[in-house]
Amino acid sequence: MLRFYTSTALLTSSLLLGLLFLPPAHNASARAIGVFATVTAVDTRTGTATLTTAAGEVYSMPKDSLWNVGSRVQCERVEDTIPVRLQRCQPWE
């Protein structure tokens, strides 16, 4: 009887300790701030566009079919990642 309780306690404690060492989900706590950016360059060979925010930050992203040089886009700036990145960029007019 004592053997049953001991094995149950060991199994339960090992499962609970295993949960403590799991890493959090990717970007579970990422904060996103809305920013506006301007497409400053388009590289058609690689399919990338260079975006510049009003604060002067420069980002490189895959080009969208509606983007041309000078187009304004609204993006989410994710600060909790390294490096800081833009995501979900949509044309803005």
PDB file of N, CA, C and O in Angstrom:
ATOM      1  N   MET A   1       0.812  -1.185   0.000  1.00  0.00           N
ATOM      2  CA  MET A   1       0.000   0.000   0.000  1.00  0.00           C
ATOM      3  C   MET A   1       0.871   1.270   0.000  1.00  0.00           C
ATOM      4  O   MET A   1       0.578   2.235  -0.706  1.00  0.00           O
ATOM      5  N   LEU A   2       1.920   1.249   0.786  1.00  0.00           N
ATOM      6  CA  LEU A   2       2.826   2.391   0.835  1.00  0.00           C
ATOM      7  C   LEU A   2       3.523   2.576  -0.509  1.00  0.00           C
ATOM      8  O   LEU A   2       3.809   3.701  -0.918  1.00  0.00           O
ATOM      9  N   ARG A   3       3.790   1.480  -1.184  1.00  0.00           N
ATOM     10  CA  ARG A   3       4.440   1.537  -2.495  1.00  0.00           C
ATOM     11  C   ARG A   3       3.541   2.250  -3.510  1.00  0.00           C
ATOM     12  O   ARG A   3       4.032   3.022  -4.333  1.00  0.00           O
ATOM     13  N   PHE A   4       2.252   2.003  -3.457  1.00  0.00           N
ATOM     14  CA  PHE A   4       1.311   2.645  -4.362  1.00  0.00           C
ATOM     15  C   PHE A   4       1.291   4.158  -4.137  1.00  0.00           C
ATOM     16  O   PHE A   4       1.333   4.921  -5.102  1.00  0.00           O
ATOM     17  N   TYR A   5       1.229   4.600  -2.885  1.00  0.00           N
ATOM     18  CA  TYR A   5       1.216   6.030  -2.577  1.00  0.00           C
ATOM     19  C   TYR A   5       2.524   6.701  -2.975  1.00  0.00           C
ATOM     20  O   TYR A   5       2.525   7.831  -3.464  1.00  0.00           O
ATOM     21  N   THR A   6       3.614   6.018  -2.770  1.00  0.00           N
ATOM     22  CA  THR A   6       4.916   6.582  -3.123  1.00  0.00           C
ATOM     23  C   THR A   6       5.038   6.766  -4.630  1.00  0.00           C
ATOM     24  O   THR A   6       5.492   7.813  -5.093  1.00  0.00           O
ATOM     25  N   SER A   7       4.637   5.760  -5.397  1.00  0.00           N
ATOM     26  CA  SER A   7       4.731   5.876  -6.854  1.00  0.00           C
ATOM     27  C   SER A   7       3.778   6.951  -7.382  1.00  0.00           C
ATOM     28  O   SER A   7       4.117   7.662  -8.328  1.00  0.00           O
ATOM     29  N   THR A   8       2.600   7.075  -6.788  1.00  0.00           N
ATOM     30  CA  THR A   8       1.656   8.110  -7.197  1.00  0.00           C
ATOM     31  C   THR A   8       2.216   9.502  -6.885  1.00  0.00           C
ATOM     32  O   THR A   8       2.111  10.409  -7.712  1.00  0.00           O
ATOM     33  N   ALA A   9       2.798   9.674  -5.720  1.00  0.00           N
ATOM     34  CA  ALA A   9       3.372  10.965  -5.337  1.00  0.00           C
ATOM     35  C   ALA A   9       4.553  11.317  -6.232  1.00  0.00           C
ATOM     36  O   ALA A   9       4.685  12.473  -6.633  1.00  0.00           O
ATOM     37  N   LEU A  10       5.407  10.370  -6.556  1.00  0.00           N
ATOM     38  CA  LEU A  10       6.547  10.629  -7.427  1.00  0.00           C
ATOM     39  C   LEU A  10       6.102  10.994  -8.841  1.00  0.00           C
ATOM     40  O   LEU A  10       6.656  11.905  -9.455  1.00  0.00           O
ATOM     41  N   LEU A  11       5.118  10.294  -9.345  1.00  0.00           N
ATOM     42  CA  LEU A  11       4.614  10.580 -10.684  1.00  0.00           C
ATOM     43  C   LEU A  11       3.985  11.966 -10.743  1.00  0.00           C
ATOM     44  O   LEU A  11       4.228  12.718 -11.687  1.00  0.00           O
ATOM     45  N   THR A  12       3.184  12.308  -9.749  1.00  0.00           N
ATOM     46  CA  THR A  12       2.541  13.618  -9.715  1.00  0.00           C
ATOM     47  C   THR A  12       3.564  14.742  -9.602  1.00  0.00           C
ATOM     48  O   THR A  12       3.464  15.748 -10.304  1.00  0.00           O
ATOM     49  N   SER A  13       4.537  14.575  -8.728  1.00  0.00           N
ATOM     50  CA  SER A  13       5.542  15.631  -8.555  1.00  0.00           C
ATOM     51  C   SER A  13       6.413  15.785  -9.793  1.00  0.00           C
ATOM     52  O   SER A  13       6.807  16.901 -10.134  1.00  0.00           O
ATOM     53  N   SER A  14       6.719  14.693 -10.467  1.00  0.00           N
ATOM     54  CA  SER A  14       7.534  14.815 -11.679  1.00  0.00           C
ATOM     55  C   SER A  14       6.754  15.513 -12.793  1.00  0.00           C
ATOM     56  O   SER A  14       7.340  16.279 -13.557  1.00  0.00           O
ATOM     57  N   LEU A  15       5.463  15.270 -12.902  1.00  0.00           N
ATOM     58  CA  LEU A  15       4.657  15.967 -13.901  1.00  0.00           C
ATOM     59  C   LEU A  15       4.554  17.455 -13.592  1.00  0.00           C
ATOM     60  O   LEU A  15       4.642  18.281 -14.500  1.00  0.00           O
ATOM     61  N   LEU A  16       4.368  17.806 -12.324  1.00  0.00           N
ATOM     62  CA  LEU A  16       4.268  19.213 -11.949  1.00  0.00           C
ATOM     63  C   LEU A  16       5.595  19.935 -12.141  1.00  0.00           C
ATOM     64  O   LEU A  16       5.606  21.080 -12.594  1.00  0.00           O
ATOM     65  N   LEU A  17       6.695  19.304 -11.813  1.00  0.00           N
ATOM     66  CA  LEU A  17       7.999  19.921 -12.019  1.00  0.00           C
ATOM     67  C   LEU A  17       8.306  20.076 -13.506  1.00  0.00           C
ATOM     68  O   LEU A  17       8.965  21.037 -13.903  1.00  0.00           O
ATOM     69  N   GLY A  18       7.847  19.163 -14.311  1.00  0.00           N
ATOM     70  CA  GLY A  18       8.047  19.266 -15.751  1.00  0.00           C
ATOM     71  C   GLY A  18       7.356  20.474 -16.341  1.00  0.00           C
ATOM     72  O   GLY A  18       7.858  21.070 -17.294  1.00  0.00           O
ATOM     73  N   LEU A  19       6.212  20.848 -15.791  1.00  0.00           N
ATOM     74  CA  LEU A  19       5.493  22.029 -16.273  1.00  0.00           C
ATOM     75  C   LEU A  19       6.239  23.317 -15.941  1.00  0.00           C
ATOM     76  O   LEU A  19       6.117  24.309 -16.660  1.00  0.00           O
ATOM     77  N   LEU A  20       7.005  23.306 -14.865  1.00  0.00           N
ATOM     78  CA  LEU A  20       7.752  24.508 -14.487  1.00  0.00           C
ATOM     79  C   LEU A  20       8.863  24.828 -15.475  1.00  0.00           C
ATOM     80  O   LEU A  20       9.215  25.996 -15.641  1.00  0.00           O
ATOM     81  N   PHE A  21       9.414  23.839 -16.123  1.00  0.00           N
ATOM     82  CA  PHE A  21      10.546  24.044 -17.002  1.00  0.00           C
ATOM     83  C   PHE A  21      10.165  24.212 -18.468  1.00  0.00           C
ATOM     84  O   PHE A  21      11.048  24.335 -19.317  1.00  0.00           O
ATOM     85  N   LEU A  22       8.887  24.222 -18.782  1.00  0.00           N
ATOM     86  CA  LEU A  22       8.450  24.452 -20.152  1.00  0.00           C
ATOM     87  C   LEU A  22       8.617  25.929 -20.494  1.00  0.00           C
ATOM     88  O   LEU A  22       8.287  26.788 -19.677  1.00  0.00           O
ATOM     89  N   PRO A  23       9.118  26.234 -21.670  1.00  0.00           N
ATOM     90  CA  PRO A  23       9.227  27.642 -22.051  1.00  0.00           C
ATOM     91  C   PRO A  23       7.842  28.196 -22.387  1.00  0.00           C
ATOM     92  O   PRO A  23       6.956  27.447 -22.797  1.00  0.00           O
ATOM     93  N   PRO A  24       7.657  29.505 -22.213  1.00  0.00           N
ATOM     94  CA  PRO A  24       6.361  30.086 -22.568  1.00  0.00           C
ATOM     95  C   PRO A  24       6.154  30.026 -24.078  1.00  0.00           C
ATOM     96  O   PRO A  24       7.106  29.877 -24.844  1.00  0.00           O
ATOM     97  N   ALA A  25       4.914  30.142 -24.484  1.00  0.00           N
ATOM     98  CA  ALA A  25       4.585  30.115 -25.911  1.00  0.00           C
ATOM     99  C   ALA A  25       5.276  31.266 -26.627  1.00  0.00           C
ATOM    100  O   ALA A  25       5.503  32.321 -26.035  1.00  0.00           O
ATOM    101  N   HIS A  26       5.612  31.067 -27.898  1.00  0.00           N
ATOM    102  CA  HIS A  26       6.298  32.088 -28.681  1.00  0.00           C
ATOM    103  C   HIS A  26       5.438  33.335 -28.787  1.00  0.00           C
ATOM    104  O   HIS A  26       4.293  33.268 -29.234  1.00  0.00           O
ATOM    105  N   ASN A  27       5.990  34.480 -28.375  1.00  0.00           N
ATOM    106  CA  ASN A  27       5.313  35.777 -28.428  1.00  0.00           C
ATOM    107  C   ASN A  27       4.032  35.815 -27.602  1.00  0.00           C
ATOM    108  O   ASN A  27       3.091  36.532 -27.942  1.00  0.00           O
ATOM    109  N   ALA A  28       3.997  35.040 -26.513  1.00  0.00           N
ATOM    110  CA  ALA A  28       2.793  35.024 -25.686  1.00  0.00           C
ATOM    111  C   ALA A  28       2.556  36.375 -25.019  1.00  0.00           C
ATOM    112  O   ALA A  28       1.412  36.758 -24.772  1.00  0.00           O
ATOM    113  N   SER A  29       3.638  37.095 -24.727  1.00  0.00           N
ATOM    114  CA  SER A  29       3.484  38.369 -24.053  1.00  0.00           C
ATOM    115  C   SER A  29       3.947  39.536 -24.920  1.00  0.00           C
ATOM    116  O   SER A  29       4.268  40.605 -24.400  1.00  0.00           O
ATOM    117  N   ALA A  30       3.984  39.345 -26.215  1.00  0.00           N
ATOM    118  CA  ALA A  30       4.480  40.396 -27.104  1.00  0.00           C
ATOM    119  C   ALA A  30       3.496  41.560 -27.148  1.00  0.00           C
ATOM    120  O   ALA A  30       2.285  41.370 -27.254  1.00  0.00           O
ATOM    121  N   ARG A  31       4.051  42.772 -27.065  1.00  0.00           N
ATOM    122  CA  ARG A  31       3.234  43.972 -27.167  1.00  0.00           C
ATOM    123  C   ARG A  31       3.391  44.537 -28.568  1.00  0.00           C
ATOM    124  O   ARG A  31       4.500  44.615 -29.097  1.00  0.00           O
ATOM    125  N   ALA A  32       2.288  44.925 -29.157  1.00  0.00           N
ATOM    126  CA  ALA A  32       2.318  45.510 -30.500  1.00  0.00           C
ATOM    127  C   ALA A  32       1.750  46.922 -30.436  1.00  0.00           C
ATOM    128  O   ALA A  32       0.704  47.164 -29.833  1.00  0.00           O
ATOM    129  N   ILE A  33       2.466  47.849 -31.073  1.00  0.00           N
ATOM    130  CA  ILE A  33       2.042  49.246 -31.121  1.00  0.00           C
ATOM    131  C   ILE A  33       1.832  49.617 -32.578  1.00  0.00           C
ATOM    132  O   ILE A  33       2.662  49.290 -33.426  1.00  0.00           O
ATOM    133  N   GLY A  34       0.747  50.287 -32.874  1.00  0.00           N
ATOM    134  CA  GLY A  34       0.476  50.709 -34.241  1.00  0.00           C
ATOM    135  C   GLY A  34       1.382  51.855 -34.662  1.00  0.00           C
ATOM    136  O   GLY A  34       1.498  52.855 -33.954  1.00  0.00           O
ATOM    137  N   VAL A  35       2.022  51.710 -35.810  1.00  0.00           N
ATOM    138  CA  VAL A  35       2.891  52.761 -36.355  1.00  0.00           C
ATOM    139  C   VAL A  35       2.596  52.922 -37.842  1.00  0.00           C
ATOM    140  O   VAL A  35       2.076  52.018 -38.496  1.00  0.00           O
ATOM    141  N   PHE A  36       2.942  54.100 -38.354  1.00  0.00           N
ATOM    142  CA  PHE A  36       2.829  54.353 -39.781  1.00  0.00           C
ATOM    143  C   PHE A  36       4.234  54.375 -40.360  1.00  0.00           C
ATOM    144  O   PHE A  36       5.164  54.885 -39.735  1.00  0.00           O
ATOM    145  N   ALA A  37       4.384  53.823 -41.551  1.00  0.00           N
ATOM    146  CA  ALA A  37       5.684  53.785 -42.209  1.00  0.00           C
ATOM    147  C   ALA A  37       5.509  54.125 -43.683  1.00  0.00           C
ATOM    148  O   ALA A  37       4.414  54.035 -44.240  1.00  0.00           O
ATOM    149  N   THR A  38       6.611  54.515 -44.291  1.00  0.00           N
ATOM    150  CA  THR A  38       6.637  54.839 -45.712  1.00  0.00           C
ATOM    151  C   THR A  38       7.560  53.869 -46.418  1.00  0.00           C
ATOM    152  O   THR A  38       8.653  53.580 -45.931  1.00  0.00           O
ATOM    153  N   VAL A  39       7.127  53.366 -47.562  1.00  0.00           N
ATOM    154  CA  VAL A  39       7.968  52.477 -48.363  1.00  0.00           C
ATOM    155  C   VAL A  39       9.013  53.357 -49.039  1.00  0.00           C
ATOM    156  O   VAL A  39       8.678  54.193 -49.878  1.00  0.00           O
ATOM    157  N   THR A  40      10.288  53.167 -48.673  1.00  0.00           N
ATOM    158  CA  THR A  40      11.347  54.011 -49.209  1.00  0.00           C
ATOM    159  C   THR A  40      12.118  53.341 -50.333  1.00  0.00           C
ATOM    160  O   THR A  40      12.750  54.029 -51.135  1.00  0.00           O
ATOM    161  N   ALA A  41      12.083  52.024 -50.414  1.00  0.00           N
ATOM    162  CA  ALA A  41      12.774  51.311 -51.497  1.00  0.00           C
ATOM    163  C   ALA A  41      12.119  49.957 -51.700  1.00  0.00           C
ATOM    164  O   ALA A  41      11.598  49.350 -50.764  1.00  0.00           O
ATOM    165  N   VAL A  42      12.156  49.496 -52.941  1.00  0.00           N
ATOM    166  CA  VAL A  42      11.623  48.184 -53.285  1.00  0.00           C
ATOM    167  C   VAL A  42      12.679  47.444 -54.099  1.00  0.00           C
ATOM    168  O   VAL A  42      13.164  47.961 -55.106  1.00  0.00           O
ATOM    169  N   ASP A  43      13.030  46.253 -53.672  1.00  0.00           N
ATOM    170  CA  ASP A  43      13.976  45.417 -54.409  1.00  0.00           C
ATOM    171  C   ASP A  43      13.165  44.316 -55.091  1.00  0.00           C
ATOM    172  O   ASP A  43      12.764  43.347 -54.448  1.00  0.00           O
ATOM    173  N   THR A  44      12.926  44.468 -56.390  1.00  0.00           N
ATOM    174  CA  THR A  44      12.098  43.503 -57.112  1.00  0.00           C
ATOM    175  C   THR A  44      12.801  42.165 -57.282  1.00  0.00           C
ATOM    176  O   THR A  44      12.143  41.134 -57.421  1.00  0.00           O
ATOM    177  N   ARG A  45      14.137  42.170 -57.272  1.00  0.00           N
ATOM    178  CA  ARG A  45      14.876  40.920 -57.438  1.00  0.00           C
ATOM    179  C   ARG A  45      14.663  39.986 -56.243  1.00  0.00           C
ATOM    180  O   ARG A  45      14.470  38.783 -56.419  1.00  0.00           O
ATOM    181  N   THR A  46      14.700  40.547 -55.022  1.00  0.00           N
ATOM    182  CA  THR A  46      14.527  39.726 -53.821  1.00  0.00           C
ATOM    183  C   THR A  46      13.102  39.776 -53.279  1.00  0.00           C
ATOM    184  O   THR A  46      12.741  38.973 -52.419  1.00  0.00           O
ATOM    185  N   GLY A  47      12.290  40.709 -53.773  1.00  0.00           N
ATOM    186  CA  GLY A  47      10.909  40.813 -53.313  1.00  0.00           C
ATOM    187  C   GLY A  47      10.779  41.440 -51.934  1.00  0.00           C
ATOM    188  O   GLY A  47       9.822  41.158 -51.213  1.00  0.00           O
ATOM    189  N   THR A  48      11.737  42.291 -51.559  1.00  0.00           N
ATOM    190  CA  THR A  48      11.677  42.951 -50.263  1.00  0.00           C
ATOM    191  C   THR A  48      11.468  44.450 -50.430  1.00  0.00           C
ATOM    192  O   THR A  48      11.808  45.042 -51.454  1.00  0.00           O
ATOM    193  N   ALA A  49      10.905  45.030 -49.398  1.00  0.00           N
ATOM    194  CA  ALA A  49      10.678  46.471 -49.372  1.00  0.00           C
ATOM    195  C   ALA A  49      11.324  47.032 -48.111  1.00  0.00           C
ATOM    196  O   ALA A  49      11.339  46.377 -47.069  1.00  0.00           O
ATOM    197  N   THR A  50      11.850  48.231 -48.210  1.00  0.00           N
ATOM    198  CA  THR A  50      12.423  48.918 -47.061  1.00  0.00           C
ATOM    199  C   THR A  50      11.409  49.931 -46.569  1.00  0.00           C
ATOM    200  O   THR A  50      10.960  50.789 -47.328  1.00  0.00           O
ATOM    201  N   LEU A  51      11.046  49.832 -45.287  1.00  0.00           N
ATOM    202  CA  LEU A  51      10.066  50.719 -44.680  1.00  0.00           C
ATOM    203  C   LEU A  51      10.766  51.621 -43.673  1.00  0.00           C
ATOM    204  O   LEU A  51      11.632  51.168 -42.925  1.00  0.00           O
ATOM    205  N   THR A  52      10.391  52.894 -43.652  1.00  0.00           N
ATOM    206  CA  THR A  52      10.940  53.851 -42.697  1.00  0.00           C
ATOM    207  C   THR A  52       9.790  54.460 -41.906  1.00  0.00           C
ATOM    208  O   THR A  52       8.835  54.973 -42.489  1.00  0.00           O
ATOM    209  N   THR A  53       9.878  54.405 -40.583  1.00  0.00           N
ATOM    210  CA  THR A  53       8.838  54.969 -39.733  1.00  0.00           C
ATOM    211  C   THR A  53       9.078  56.459 -39.544  1.00  0.00           C
ATOM    212  O   THR A  53      10.116  56.986 -39.945  1.00  0.00           O
ATOM    213  N   ALA A  54       8.113  57.131 -38.931  1.00  0.00           N
ATOM    214  CA  ALA A  54       8.243  58.566 -38.665  1.00  0.00           C
ATOM    215  C   ALA A  54       9.375  58.842 -37.680  1.00  0.00           C
ATOM    216  O   ALA A  54       9.950  59.930 -37.686  1.00  0.00           O
ATOM    217  N   ALA A  55       9.698  57.870 -36.841  1.00  0.00           N
ATOM    218  CA  ALA A  55      10.785  58.027 -35.867  1.00  0.00           C
ATOM    219  C   ALA A  55      12.146  57.791 -36.500  1.00  0.00           C
ATOM    220  O   ALA A  55      13.168  57.968 -35.838  1.00  0.00           O
ATOM    221  N   GLY A  56      12.180  57.389 -37.782  1.00  0.00           N
ATOM    222  CA  GLY A  56      13.436  57.167 -38.475  1.00  0.00           C
ATOM    223  C   GLY A  56      13.938  55.741 -38.428  1.00  0.00           C
ATOM    224  O   GLY A  56      15.036  55.465 -38.911  1.00  0.00           O
ATOM    225  N   GLU A  57      13.174  54.833 -37.864  1.00  0.00           N
ATOM    226  CA  GLU A  57      13.575  53.426 -37.816  1.00  0.00           C
ATOM    227  C   GLU A  57      13.387  52.803 -39.189  1.00  0.00           C
ATOM    228  O   GLU A  57      12.401  53.082 -39.871  1.00  0.00           O
ATOM    229  N   VAL A  58      14.329  51.960 -39.599  1.00  0.00           N
ATOM    230  CA  VAL A  58      14.295  51.346 -40.924  1.00  0.00           C
ATOM    231  C   VAL A  58      14.110  49.841 -40.765  1.00  0.00           C
ATOM    232  O   VAL A  58      14.815  49.199 -39.986  1.00  0.00           O
ATOM    233  N   TYR A  59      13.162  49.285 -41.507  1.00  0.00           N
ATOM    234  CA  TYR A  59      12.852  47.853 -41.463  1.00  0.00           C
ATOM    235  C   TYR A  59      12.819  47.307 -42.878  1.00  0.00           C
ATOM    236  O   TYR A  59      12.474  48.023 -43.819  1.00  0.00           O
ATOM    237  N   SER A  60      13.170  46.058 -43.028  1.00  0.00           N
ATOM    238  CA  SER A  60      13.079  45.368 -44.305  1.00  0.00           C
ATOM    239  C   SER A  60      12.038  44.269 -44.171  1.00  0.00           C
ATOM    240  O   SER A  60      12.073  43.479 -43.227  1.00  0.00           O
ATOM    241  N   MET A  61      11.103  44.224 -45.129  1.00  0.00           N
ATOM    242  CA  MET A  61      10.004  43.256 -45.076  1.00  0.00           C
ATOM    243  C   MET A  61       9.733  42.704 -46.463  1.00  0.00           C
ATOM    244  O   MET A  61      10.120  43.310 -47.463  1.00  0.00           O
ATOM    245  N   PRO A  62       9.063  41.546 -46.531  1.00  0.00           N
ATOM    246  CA  PRO A  62       8.616  41.057 -47.829  1.00  0.00           C
ATOM    247  C   PRO A  62       7.626  42.051 -48.440  1.00  0.00           C
ATOM    248  O   PRO A  62       6.751  42.572 -47.749  1.00  0.00           O
ATOM    249  N   LYS A  63       7.776  42.306 -49.735  1.00  0.00           N
ATOM    250  CA  LYS A  63       6.947  43.309 -50.415  1.00  0.00           C
ATOM    251  C   LYS A  63       5.538  42.795 -50.643  1.00  0.00           C
ATOM    252  O   LYS A  63       5.333  41.638 -51.010  1.00  0.00           O
ATOM    253  N   ASP A  64       4.585  43.660 -50.422  1.00  0.00           N
ATOM    254  CA  ASP A  64       3.187  43.381 -50.728  1.00  0.00           C
ATOM    255  C   ASP A  64       2.917  43.834 -52.159  1.00  0.00           C
ATOM    256  O   ASP A  64       3.601  44.726 -52.661  1.00  0.00           O
ATOM    257  N   SER A  65       1.946  43.244 -52.813  1.00  0.00           N
ATOM    258  CA  SER A  65       1.679  43.579 -54.222  1.00  0.00           C
ATOM    259  C   SER A  65       1.182  45.014 -54.401  1.00  0.00           C
ATOM    260  O   SER A  65       1.325  45.574 -55.488  1.00  0.00           O
ATOM    261  N   LEU A  66       0.600  45.623 -53.363  1.00  0.00           N
ATOM    262  CA  LEU A  66       0.060  46.974 -53.461  1.00  0.00           C
ATOM    263  C   LEU A  66       1.070  48.055 -53.093  1.00  0.00           C
ATOM    264  O   LEU A  66       0.760  49.240 -53.212  1.00  0.00           O
ATOM    265  N   TRP A  67       2.255  47.683 -52.655  1.00  0.00           N
ATOM    266  CA  TRP A  67       3.240  48.664 -52.204  1.00  0.00           C
ATOM    267  C   TRP A  67       4.089  49.172 -53.354  1.00  0.00           C
ATOM    268  O   TRP A  67       4.582  48.390 -54.166  1.00  0.00           O
ATOM    269  N   ASN A  68       4.257  50.480 -53.419  1.00  0.00           N
ATOM    270  CA  ASN A  68       5.165  51.145 -54.340  1.00  0.00           C
ATOM    271  C   ASN A  68       6.005  52.104 -53.506  1.00  0.00           C
ATOM    272  O   ASN A  68       5.671  52.384 -52.355  1.00  0.00           O
ATOM    273  N   VAL A  69       7.091  52.606 -54.083  1.00  0.00           N
ATOM    274  CA  VAL A  69       7.913  53.581 -53.374  1.00  0.00           C
ATOM    275  C   VAL A  69       7.069  54.821 -53.090  1.00  0.00           C
ATOM    276  O   VAL A  69       6.441  55.378 -53.991  1.00  0.00           O
ATOM    277  N   GLY A  70       7.063  55.242 -51.841  1.00  0.00           N
ATOM    278  CA  GLY A  70       6.259  56.394 -51.431  1.00  0.00           C
ATOM    279  C   GLY A  70       4.938  56.013 -50.797  1.00  0.00           C
ATOM    280  O   GLY A  70       4.273  56.874 -50.220  1.00  0.00           O
ATOM    281  N   SER A  71       4.531  54.754 -50.883  1.00  0.00           N
ATOM    282  CA  SER A  71       3.265  54.314 -50.285  1.00  0.00           C
ATOM    283  C   SER A  71       3.357  54.370 -48.767  1.00  0.00           C
ATOM    284  O   SER A  71       4.411  54.120 -48.182  1.00  0.00           O
ATOM    285  N   ARG A  72       2.218  54.708 -48.135  1.00  0.00           N
ATOM    286  CA  ARG A  72       2.148  54.702 -46.669  1.00  0.00           C
ATOM    287  C   ARG A  72       1.465  53.426 -46.226  1.00  0.00           C
ATOM    288  O   ARG A  72       0.480  52.999 -46.829  1.00  0.00           O
ATOM    289  N   VAL A  73       1.986  52.816 -45.176  1.00  0.00           N
ATOM    290  CA  VAL A  73       1.408  51.589 -44.634  1.00  0.00           C
ATOM    291  C   VAL A  73       1.253  51.734 -43.126  1.00  0.00           C
ATOM    292  O   VAL A  73       1.996  52.467 -42.474  1.00  0.00           O
ATOM    293  N   GLN A  74       0.278  51.025 -42.592  1.00  0.00           N
ATOM    294  CA  GLN A  74       0.067  50.978 -41.147  1.00  0.00           C
ATOM    295  C   GLN A  74       0.483  49.595 -40.691  1.00  0.00           C
ATOM    296  O   GLN A  74       0.012  48.593 -41.228  1.00  0.00           O
ATOM    297  N   CYS A  75       1.372  49.533 -39.689  1.00  0.00           N
ATOM    298  CA  CYS A  75       1.931  48.260 -39.227  1.00  0.00           C
ATOM    299  C   CYS A  75       1.821  48.157 -37.710  1.00  0.00           C
ATOM    300  O   CYS A  75       1.536  49.133 -37.017  1.00  0.00           O
ATOM    301  N   GLU A  76       2.055  46.943 -37.219  1.00  0.00           N
ATOM    302  CA  GLU A  76       2.200  46.715 -35.794  1.00  0.00           C
ATOM    303  C   GLU A  76       3.686  46.560 -35.504  1.00  0.00           C
ATOM    304  O   GLU A  76       4.357  45.725 -36.111  1.00  0.00           O
ATOM    305  N   ARG A  77       4.198  47.358 -34.582  1.00  0.00           N
ATOM    306  CA  ARG A  77       5.610  47.293 -34.186  1.00  0.00           C
ATOM    307  C   ARG A  77       5.688  46.459 -32.919  1.00  0.00           C
ATOM    308  O   ARG A  77       5.189  46.869 -31.872  1.00  0.00           O
ATOM    309  N   VAL A  78       6.315  45.286 -33.008  1.00  0.00           N
ATOM    310  CA  VAL A  78       6.429  44.370 -31.872  1.00  0.00           C
ATOM    311  C   VAL A  78       7.737  44.665 -31.153  1.00  0.00           C
ATOM    312  O   VAL A  78       8.815  44.512 -31.728  1.00  0.00           O
ATOM    313  N   GLU A  79       7.641  45.092 -29.885  1.00  0.00           N
ATOM    314  CA  GLU A  79       8.808  45.517 -29.122  1.00  0.00           C
ATOM    315  C   GLU A  79       9.423  44.406 -28.284  1.00  0.00           C
ATOM    316  O   GLU A  79      10.591  44.503 -27.908  1.00  0.00           O
ATOM    317  N   ASP A  80       8.677  43.363 -27.983  1.00  0.00           N
ATOM    318  CA  ASP A  80       9.168  42.336 -27.071  1.00  0.00           C
ATOM    319  C   ASP A  80      10.021  41.277 -27.745  1.00  0.00           C
ATOM    320  O   ASP A  80      10.347  40.264 -27.126  1.00  0.00           O
ATOM    321  N   THR A  81      10.381  41.487 -28.983  1.00  0.00           N
ATOM    322  CA  THR A  81      11.237  40.534 -29.683  1.00  0.00           C
ATOM    323  C   THR A  81      12.578  41.183 -29.972  1.00  0.00           C
ATOM    324  O   THR A  81      12.702  42.408 -29.988  1.00  0.00           O
ATOM    325  N   ILE A  82      13.559  40.361 -30.196  1.00  0.00           N
ATOM    326  CA  ILE A  82      14.888  40.869 -30.569  1.00  0.00           C
ATOM    327  C   ILE A  82      15.211  40.292 -31.928  1.00  0.00           C
ATOM    328  O   ILE A  82      15.289  39.070 -32.049  1.00  0.00           O
ATOM    329  N   PRO A  83      15.400  41.080 -32.935  1.00  0.00           N
ATOM    330  CA  PRO A  83      15.273  42.539 -32.983  1.00  0.00           C
ATOM    331  C   PRO A  83      13.807  42.960 -33.062  1.00  0.00           C
ATOM    332  O   PRO A  83      12.931  42.153 -33.373  1.00  0.00           O
ATOM    333  N   VAL A  84      13.557  44.239 -32.774  1.00  0.00           N
ATOM    334  CA  VAL A  84      12.203  44.799 -32.894  1.00  0.00           C
ATOM    335  C   VAL A  84      11.791  44.678 -34.354  1.00  0.00           C
ATOM    336  O   VAL A  84      12.599  44.922 -35.250  1.00  0.00           O
ATOM    337  N   ARG A  85      10.529  44.299 -34.599  1.00  0.00           N
ATOM    338  CA  ARG A  85      10.113  44.068 -35.984  1.00  0.00           C
ATOM    339  C   ARG A  85       8.723  44.651 -36.233  1.00  0.00           C
ATOM    340  O   ARG A  85       7.971  44.953 -35.307  1.00  0.00           O
ATOM    341  N   LEU A  86       8.416  44.793 -37.518  1.00  0.00           N
ATOM    342  CA  LEU A  86       7.085  45.191 -37.944  1.00  0.00           C
ATOM    343  C   LEU A  86       6.352  43.960 -38.436  1.00  0.00           C
ATOM    344  O   LEU A  86       6.961  43.038 -38.979  1.00  0.00           O
ATOM    345  N   GLN A  87       5.041  43.948 -38.245  1.00  0.00           N
ATOM    346  CA  GLN A  87       4.215  42.848 -38.746  1.00  0.00           C
ATOM    347  C   GLN A  87       2.849  43.378 -39.124  1.00  0.00           C
ATOM    348  O   GLN A  87       2.465  44.476 -38.721  1.00  0.00           O
ATOM    349  N   ARG A  88       2.124  42.602 -39.892  1.00  0.00           N
ATOM    350  CA  ARG A  88       0.751  42.917 -40.321  1.00  0.00           C
ATOM    351  C   ARG A  88       0.646  44.320 -40.930  1.00  0.00           C
ATOM    352  O   ARG A  88      -0.191  45.117 -40.506  1.00  0.00           O
ATOM    353  N   CYS A  89       1.466  44.615 -41.894  1.00  0.00           N
ATOM    354  CA  CYS A  89       1.454  45.919 -42.560  1.00  0.00           C
ATOM    355  C   CYS A  89       0.353  45.938 -43.625  1.00  0.00           C
ATOM    356  O   CYS A  89       0.271  45.051 -44.475  1.00  0.00           O
ATOM    357  N   GLN A  90      -0.486  46.968 -43.556  1.00  0.00           N
ATOM    358  CA  GLN A  90      -1.574  47.138 -44.505  1.00  0.00           C
ATOM    359  C   GLN A  90      -1.470  48.514 -45.149  1.00  0.00           C
ATOM    360  O   GLN A  90      -1.046  49.469 -44.499  1.00  0.00           O
ATOM    361  N   PRO A  91      -1.853  48.627 -46.427  1.00  0.00           N
ATOM    362  CA  PRO A  91      -1.837  49.957 -47.067  1.00  0.00           C
ATOM    363  C   PRO A  91      -2.735  50.916 -46.320  1.00  0.00           C
ATOM    364  O   PRO A  91      -3.803  50.536 -45.840  1.00  0.00           O
ATOM    365  N   TRP A  92      -2.300  52.170 -46.221  1.00  0.00           N
ATOM    366  CA  TRP A  92      -3.059  53.193 -45.528  1.00  0.00           C
ATOM    367  C   TRP A  92      -3.254  54.376 -46.437  1.00  0.00           C
ATOM    368  O   TRP A  92      -2.316  54.830 -47.094  1.00  0.00           O
ATOM    369  N   GLU A  93      -4.488  54.883 -46.478  1.00  0.00           N
ATOM    370  CA  GLU A  93      -4.750  56.037 -47.340  1.00  0.00           C
ATOM    371  C   GLU A  93      -5.632  57.018 -46.643  1.00  0.00           C
ATOM    372  O   GLU A  93      -5.966  58.059 -47.208  1.00  0.00           O
TER     373      GLU A  93
END
